[in-house]
Amino acid sequence: MKQDDTIFVKCDCWSHGILLDADDEYKTMFLSFWVDEWYAKKIILWEKLKLIWSILRHGDYFLKEIVLRPKEAGKLRDWLSERLDKWEDENC
């Protein structure tokens, strides 16, 4: 995937995020939800080692992933657009 096909949106707390990837060939989007385990909860050394091993073996670490086809991606776009328009009208 090209750089333009990916965006990472961070939570204000900096320990959560959403990674969005687009695949033009299959016309699908991938939403991956991220949690920074180091800060999200207290974990013991053994759990940290397991997390590190998982990242080394499988690459990127994410909590869950949702795959969206164009129709569902359009629903998400419309919902976000409506909310942003509403908030701009309220001067948030």
Stockholm file with secondary structure:
# STOCKHOLM 1.0

chainA/1-92         MKQDDTIFVKCDCWSHGILLDADDEYKTMFLSFWVDEWYAKKIILWEKLKLIWSILRHGDYFLKEIVLRPKEAGKLRDWLSERLDKWEDENC
#=GR chainA/1-92 SS CCGGGEEEEECTTSSEEEEEEEETTTTEEEEEEEECHHHHSCCCHHHHHHHHHHHHHHSSCCSEEEEECHHHHHHHHHHHHHHHHHHHHTTC
#=GC SS_cons        CCGGGEEEEECTTSSEEEEEEEETTTTEEEEEEEECHHHHSCCCHHHHHHHHHHHHHHSSCCSEEEEECHHHHHHHHHHHHHHHHHHHHTTC
//
